Amino acid sequence: MGKANKTLITIAVVFLIAFFVPFSLPRVSNGIQEAFLMLNDYAREHVLLCIIPALFIAGAIVVFLNQQAIIKYLGPKAKKWVAYSVASVSGAILAVCSCTILPLFKGIYKRGAGLGPAVAFLYSGPAINVLAIILSYKVFGWQLGVARLGFSLLFAILIGFVMEKLFVKEEAERIGEVNYFEDSGETSFPLKSVTLLIFSLMALLVFLNWAPSNGANRGWDFIYRYKYWLSGFFALISLYAVVKWFRGEPFGDWLGATRDLALQIFPLLFVGVLVAGLLLGRPGFEGLIPSQWVTTLVGGDSLFSTFFASIAGAFMYFATLTEIPIVEGLMGAGMGSGPALALLLAGPSLSLPSMLVIGKELGWKKTVIYVALVVGFSTLAGVLFSLVS
């Protein structure tokens, strides 16, 4: 299709939207406003302190970290218990949202991590948030807190393992590429210097986004009070590493890789946030879909309400820790413990924006199966929990 025809089709689509969409209806105009307000919140709260540091970490992984180092611990031929342990623990330490984990996932997958460990890392980062587990324990009781922690750890490994087994042929083709397991002649940087840079950048990401525990743990609140001092300390270490080991051409390559990742990820994230805001609105506000519908559908402890809670959670966007007050409000409106657990398991780990980026990286077949596994396992966990609680 020629460029002129594509332009004509775009104009036609815009015309049809302008002609048929009833913008004057309060529900529609409010939904559009919510879409841009959610994008505004996302840009202010998550881009500068979450996504951009994560992009720089991913860029450093792509440029500085030798491919063999990732293949050794996370590659398809690494020992399974090592690969999945490293992936799950690494993701859990970061404790980031479903969008912030994406550049890091993309970075390790491009550098040779196997599909299973990469997916385990992708799930564990948003799902196994230590502070979120503590708050779940405080707000919902120890049963739900322990269940969230246990199922999150289990699902990170199970989902990764199932994905690996389902796509053995595709993975075999990927690892069969030239130089995948051989030295490709890439510039080798000292492992200690690369480790110091990536560790300090990850620490900077973690402390910049450290949230208060609201009294759940005094130690966590102590860290929160000094989060910017800690962030500044690790920023200085990062700067020291750059000046000492990565000046000149390596620094330019790092910026270029970070730029390329940003160009791949940001458009899809922004479109996803706009659509999520349009349909569901920000937490506490309404988009095109009335919040009363959602509250009604997740009420009780039935199989359907648990499944719907998983689906709704998978498509909604939850910033780090915001799932706690949302689930608390829904439980106050009649949501059962099973659907609550399902939402806590599926919600933080997925969102419509993250699905778009994952689809671009893995392809839609793998993405649909990944989403189905998250929703299916979350539903199963919710049903089992409702039976024993």
N, C-alpha and C positions, 0 to 999 in steps of 0.2 A: 504494500500500500504506500503510495507516494506521500510526501510531506504535505502537499496541498490538500489531499483527501483527508489526512489525519486532522489537519487544521479545520477543515470544513465540518467533520464529524464532531470535533470539540465544540465548535460554535453552535452546532445543532443541539447538542446535549445541554449546553448552558441556556439556550433559548427555551428548550422544553421545560427545564427546571424553573426558569423565570416565569414561564407562561402558566404552568399547572400547579406549582406549589402554593398553597394558601398562606402566604406569609402574614396576612392580617389576623389569622387565628392566634389567640393568646398562647395556646399550647405550642404551636409551631415557632412563633417568634421567641418564646421563652426557651425552647429547645436550642435554637440557633445561638441565643445569647449564652446559654449554659456551655455550648460547645467552645465558644471563644473564651469564656471565663475559665473553663477548665484548662484550656491551652495556656491562658495567662498564668494560672496557678502552677501549672507544670513547668513553664519556663522560669518562673521565679523561684520555685521551691526545689526543683530537681535538676535542671540543666546545668547551672553553674557549679553546684556543689556535688552533684552525683554523676551525671552523664559525662561531662567533660573530663573530670579526673579519671573515670573509667575508660574513656577513649584513649587517654595518654598511657594508661597502664597497658591496654590492649596493643597500642602502637609499639610500646617498648617490648612486649612479648614477641610481636611479629618481627621486629628489626634486630633486637639485641640477644634474645634468648635462643641459643643454638637448638635447632630442630631435634637433635638427638636427645637433648635433656628432657624434652616433653615426651618424645617417643619412649624413652626409657621407663618413665613412670606412668604415663597415661596412654601410650600407644596401644594399638590392637593386639600386639604380641607381649605386652607387659603382663606380669602376674595379675590375675583378676583381683585378688584381695588387695594388692597394692594399689592398682589403678583406681578401684572404686573407693577405697579408703581415702586416698589422696584427693580424689575429686570431691567426695562428700564433705570431708573436713575443710578443704580449701574453700569451697563454696559457703559452708556454714560460718567460717570465720569472718567472711566479708559482711554478711547480714545486710544485704542490699535489696532493693525492690526489683520487680520483674523486668524493668527496663534497664536499670543500671547494670545488671548481670550480662546483658546482651553483648556489649563490646568485648567483655572478657571471655565469654563463651566463644565468640567469633574468633578471637585471637588464638586461643589454645586449639581450636578445631582446625584452623588454617595451618597451624604449625605441626600438626601430626597427631593430636589426641584422637583416640578411637571414638567412634560414635557413642558407645555405651558410657564410658567415663565422662565424655563431654556433656552428655545429656544429664548424667547424675550431678555434675557441677552446675548445669543450668537450672535444675530443679532445687538443689539444696541451698543455693545462695539466697533466694527470697523466702524459701519455706522454713529453713531451720535457723531462724533468727533467735539468738539466745535471749535477748531482751523481750522479744515478743512472747517467747515461751514463759518467761517469768511473769509478765503482765497477764497472760492467759491464766496462769496459776492463781494470781491474786484476784482477778476479776471474776473468773468462771469456776474456780475451785480446782483442787489438785487433780481430780480425775480427768478433766478436760485438758489441763496443762500437760499432764504426763502422756495422755493419748495423742495430743498434737505433736509432742516431741518424738515419741516412739514411732508413730506412723510416718512422720516426715523423714526420719532417718531410714526407715525400711523402704519407703517409696522411692527415695532418691536412688537406691541401689536397684530395686526391682524394675523401675521404669527404664533406667539405663540398660540393664541386662536384657530386658525384653526387646528394646529397640535394637540392641546389638544383634540379637538372634534373628530378628525379623529381616534385617537388612545385611545379612552375611555376604551375599553376592556383591551388592553395591560397595560394601566396605573392602571386599577383596580387590575390586577394580581400583578403588582409591589408593590402597596401599601398594598396588602393583605399578603405580606410576613411576617413571624414571626418577631415580635419586631419592625416592621416598625414605629408604632406610640407609642411604649412602651419603657420604659427605659431598654436598653439592658445590663445594668451593666457597661457601658463604663466609663472610668475615666473622671470625670467632673472637668474642669479647670474653675477658676473664669472668668466670662464673661468679666469683665473690662480688665483683663490682656490679654485675647485672642483678644478682640477688639483692644486694643492698638497695639499688635503685627501685626495683619492683616492690620490695618489701616496704620501703619508706613511702612510696606512692600509695600502696594499699592501706598502710596505716593512716596516711593523710585522708584517704577516702572514708575510712571507717570513722575517724574522730570528727571530721567535718560534719558527718551526718548522725552523730551520736544523739539519741533522743533521751529525754528524762524518763525515769522509771516510775514517777509519781508515787514515790515512797515504797515501791516494791522491794528495792534493794539499795541500801545506803552507799555501798561501794560503787554501784552504777551511777548514782546521783553525784558522788564525788568526782567521778570521771567527767560527767556532764558539765560540772561547774568549771572544769579546767580544759574543756574540749578544744578551745581555740589556742591555748598555750601548747597543748600537745600537738595540735595540727601545725602550729608554727614551727615546733621543734622538728617534726618529720619533713616539713617543707624545706627547712634548712639542710637537712640531710640529703634530700633529693637534689637540691641545688648543688651541694658539694659534690655529689656523685656525677652530676652532669658536667660540671666544670672540670673535674679531675680526669674523667675517663671518656666522656662522650661529646666533646666539643667538635666543632667543625662539621665535616661531612656526615658523621654518624648522627649528630643532632638534627641536621637537615633531613636525613632519611627518616628519623623518628617523627618529625613534624609532618613529613609527607605521608607516612603511613597513618598517622592520626587523622590527618585531613581526609584521606581516602575512606577510612572507616566512618567518619562523620558524614560524608556525602552519601554513603550507602545506608546509614541508619536513620539519620534525622528526618528525612522526608517521610519515611514509613511511620516513624514514631509520632510525628505531628499529625499525620492523617488519622492514625489510629486514635489518638487522644481526642481529636475533633469529633470523630464518629461516636466514641464512647460518651463524650459529654453531650452530644446531640441526643442520643438515645436514653441515657440513664441520668445525666446531670452529675454535678459534683455531690460528694457525700453531704446529705442533709438537704439537697435541692432536687428538683425534678426536671427531667428532660422530656422527650416525646412520650416515653413510657411512664405512666403514673406509678409512683413508688408504692401506692396501695396495692397494685397488682402483685408486685414482688413480695410485699409483706404477706398477702393472702396465700400466695403459692408456696411460700417456705414455712407456713405455719404448721404446727404439729410435729409428729415424728414419723410420718409415713414414708414409704419408699419413694413416692413421687416427689414429696417435698425435699427429701434428702438429695435426690437426683437433680432437682431444679436448683437447689442451693449450690451444687457443684457447678452446674452450667452457668448460672448467673455469676458466681464467683470467678469462673474462668474468663469471662468476657469483660467484667468490670475492671477498672484500674484502681489498685490500692497502693497508695504511698506507704512507706514503711511505718508500721504500727497502727495505721488508720483502720485496719480491719477489726481491731479490738472494740472501739466505741460503736462501729457499725453493727457488729454482731451482738453487742450488748443491747443496743436499741432494738434489734430484731427479736431477740429473746424476750425483751420486755413486752413486745407486741404479740408474743405467742409462739415464737420459733422454738422447736424442740432441740434437745442436746445433740441428736444425730445430725440434722441439717446444719447446726452451728459448727460442729467439727468438720463436716464436709466443706463448708464455706471457708473455714480457717486453713484447710489443707489446699484447696484449689485456688482460692482467691489471690493470696500473695504470690504464688508461683507462676501465674499466668495473667494475661490481660490481652485485650484486642490489639493494642499497639505492639506488644511483644510477639504475638502470633504473626503479624505481618513481617517483622524482621526475621523471625525463625523460618518462616516460609521462604523468604528470599535466600537464606543461607542453606537450608537443608532440602528445599523443595516441598511442595504442598502435600505430597503423599506422606512423607515422614512427619511433617508438621501435624497433619490431621490425626495420624496415629498417636503422636505424642500427646496432643490435647485429649484424645479419647482415653488414653491410659491415665492421665492425671484425673480426668473427670470420673472415669470408672473406678479407680482405686479410692478416690475421695468418697464416692458414693458408698462403696463397700465398707470403708472405715466408719462412715456415719451410721450405716445400718447396724453394724456390729456393736458400735458404742451405744446406740439407743437400746439395744437388747440387754446389755449388761449394766447400764447406768440407771 
